[in-house]
Amino acid sequence: MSESHFTFSEFVAGFWRMESWDMTPMQRLSLIEQYLELGVTTMDHADIYGEYQCETLFGEALALKPALRQQMQIVSKCGIKPAFACRPERYVNHYDTSCEHIIASVEHSLKQLNTDYLDLLLIHRPDPLMDADAVAEAFKSLKQAGKVQHFGVSNFTNAQFSLLQSRLDAPLVTNQVELSPLAMSTLHDGTLDLCQQRRIRPMAWSCLAGGKIFETTNPQAVRLHQTLKLIAEQVGAQDISQVIYAWVRMLPSRPVPLIGSGNIERIKRAVASNEIQLDRQQWFSIWQASMGHSVP
């Protein structure tokens, strides 16, 4: 594999909930078009989303206007094998990063997504049984066949990232990790530091903590909600979600937030957060509210 560079849009459209949005193919197509009009051109999928249905739903919509494929970057993930009812041969949730499974999963995703290639493929979760040489073999085969242009990982530790990278000729282009004011471990365990060192942009999933910041009443969430609301007033944000996205994007590794919504107004607010700038005291006020104490 030769040296390569992958460019994300500043936000990524996440489709892991698409199966629950109850949209017609035309409504799904309209949503995709609106994402593109807002400059959100990177589309995030995984083979297992919606019990293997979300890629199919996206592909059905794309088939209505195939020319849109040239305006987007499609990302998918593989490696998780859940014991879904639709896979009765599986009796336990497990991982599979064998060469054979990676290639078969990509072939399936290409068919479901109605495309000839993926712009980016991620290994979805660290696999204790991962043979880095086998993964490298799969990546090389997929690259040579023109079926995947770039590769990365998701939820990997630095050691796992470095192990896989040591077997590859081209750089892994991202690590997709959980990141929010309620989930800050990657700020402190070196994950984002490694991304900054390698000059790769991490993808940030669940920036709004699955809505927990809005719904829960635990002390951490209460502190955060109060602080975020105050800062939203200070910076003129429409709501605290915009402050959260601004907080994530302020990190020097330049995380790319995923927007996991089918609601166009929420999507527009998320994208508009790009115009919001926090100062350092506001950023650390959010950190302090989450941790429950000041920095040392």
N, C-alpha and C positions, 0 to 999 in steps of 0.2 A: 504494500500500500504506500502511496506517495504522500508527501505532506499535503495537508488540506486545511481549509478554514471554513467553519460554519457560522453563518450570521443569523442570529435570532431577531425577530421583531421585539420591540421593547416590552411587550406583554405577550403571553402565550395563551391561546384558547384551549382550555381543557375540556374534554368531552367524556369524562368518566361517569357523568350522570345523565348523558343524553337519552338513555333508555327510559328514564323516569320523566322526561319532559313532555311526553305524549304529543309529539309534533308530527304532522304529515311530512312527506318528503319535500313538498314545496316550502313548508315552514322551516324545515331544516336548511334548505338551500338559501332561503332568505336570511337566516341567522348567519350562515357562513359568509354571505355577501356583505352583510353589515359589519361583521368582524373585519373583513378585508378593507372596507371603506374607512374604518377607523384606524387602519394601519397595523392591525393584528393579523399577521400573515403566517405565524407559526402555529400549527395545529397539533395538539398533543393527544395521543391515544395509547392504548395497551391492548394486547390481544384479549385479555380477560375482562375488560370493562363491560359492565352490563351483562355478565355471564355470557361473554363472547358475542354480544349483540351490538355494542356501540359502534364498532368499526363498520359493521354491515349497514347500520342506519346512516352513517356519514357517507359511505360509498354509494348508497342509493341516491342521496341528495346530490353528490358530485356527478353522478351519471346524468343528471338532468342538465348539467352545464359543464361538460368536461374541460372546456377551455380555462376554467378557474384553476385547474391544477397547476398551471404555469405561474400563478400569482401567489402560491403558498409553499411553505415547507411543511411536510408531513413527518411527524415524529411518532414512532411506536415503540413499545416495550415488550419484552418476553422473558420467560424464565420461571414464572409462577404457574404451578399446576394445582388449582383449587379442586376440592372434591365436590364440585357442583353436581346437581342432579342431572344436568345434560351430559355429564361425563361419568356414567355409572361405573366405569372400570376403576375409578379412583376412590379409595377408601380413607385417604388421609391427605390433608393439604401438604404439598411439598414443592421443592424447587427442582428445576432441570435445566442446567446450562451446558448440556452435552452439545457437541457439534451438530448432531442429527436433529435435536429438538429445536435449536436456534434456527437452522435452515428451514425446517418444516413450519415453524411458527411464522417466519417472514413470508414464506410462500402463501400461507393462509391469510395473513394480514393484507398482502398485496391484492389478493382476490376480493376480500371483503371491502377494502377501501377503494376498489376500482381504480387502481393505479399500477404502473409498471415498476415503480421504484419508491423506496423510502429515502427521504433526505437524511434522516437520522434514526438509528436504532439504539435503544438503551437496554442493558441488562437490568431487569426491573428490581431485583433484590439480591443482596449478597447470598451466595450459595456455599455452605460449608463444604460441599462436594465439588465445587468448581475447579476444573482443571484448566488453568490459564492457557495452556497450549491448545486445548480443544476449542476454547472460545476464539482464540486467535485464528485457528484453522477455519472456523465458521465465518468469521469476519472477512478473512482473505477471499474465501470462496464467493461470498455475497458481493463483495466489492468488485471482484473480477467479472462477475456475471452482470454487473450493472444494476443489481437489485437494491443495494444500499450504498449511499454515498459517504456517510459519516457515521461514527460510532461514539457511544458514551455509556454512562452507567447511571444508576439511580439508587440512592440510599446506601452507597458504599462508604466504608471507613477509608481513611488515608492509606492504610496498609493494603486493603483490598484493591483500592484504586491503583496504587503503585505496582502491585503484583501483576495485574492485568496489563498495565501500560508497559511493563518490562518485556512483554511478549509481542508487542505490536510495533510496526514500522511507522505508523501514523499516530498522531496524538488523539487520545480521547478528548472529545470537545466539550463535555459537560458532566456534572454530577447533579442529578435532580434530587433535592433533599427537602425535608420538611423544615419550614422556617416561618415563624410568627412570633409575636411578643409572648405567646404562651408556650412556644417550643424553640428555645434559644440554644440548644446544646451545640449546634454547628458553629455558633459564634465562639465557643470556648474550647472545642475539642480539636481544633486545627483544620477542620474540613474546609472552611472558607479561606483560611490562610493558604492552604495548598492550591486552591483555585486561583487565588491572587498570584501566588508564586508562578504558576504555570500559565497565567494569563488566559484562563478559560472562565466563561461565565456560568455560574451555577444556575440551575432552574429551581425556583422556590415553589413548593406545593403547600397547599393549605395555609396560605398567608393569613386568612381570617379564622384559623383554628376551627374550621368546620362550624362556625357560628357560635362557638362556646363563649367568645368574648361578649357577645350580644345577649346570650340566653342564660348563662349560668349565674349562680349567686355565690360561688366560692370566693373566699377573700382575695385571692390573686386576681380573679376576673373583675371583681368589684373595684380594686385599686386601679387596674388597667383601664376599665371603662371610664372612671372618673378622670384619669389623667388624659386619656385620648380625647374625651369630650372637651376638656379645657383647651388642649392644643388645637383641636379642630376650630374652636372659636378664635384662637389667636391667629391662625393662618388662613381663615376664611374657607375652610373645607366644608363640603356639603354634608358629610357625615364622617364618622370615625374610621370607616373602611378606607377612605382616601388617606388618612393620616398613617394607617398601618402600611399601605402600599408605599408611601413616601419613606417611612421608616426602614422598610426592607431594602428599597432601592438606594438608600444612602450608604449602604455598606460598600467598602472599596472594591470588593470582588464583583460588584455590579450584578447582583442576582436579577434574574428575569422572572417576575411573578407570573404564576398561572392563574387565569380567571376561570373558575369552574362554574359558570352560570349560563343559563339559557335566557336570562332576562336582559333585554337590550339596555334598559335604563341602568341596571347595575353595571353592565359592561361599559357603558359610556362614562359612568362615574369613576370606574377603575382606571380607564385610560386617561381621564382628565386629571387624575392624581399626579400624572407626570409633571404637571405645572406647579405642584406644591413643593416648597423647599422648607425643610426643618433646619434649625440651627443645632449646634452640638448639645446645648442644655436641654432642648426639647427631646432630642434623641435619647439622651441619658435619663431623662425623666421617665420615659417609657420603659427603659431597661430597669430602672430602680423600682418602678411600680410592679413589674413582673417579678423581680427577685425578692422584693420585700425589704431590701436594704440598699444603702448607698455603695458606690464603688469603694474599694479600700483606700 
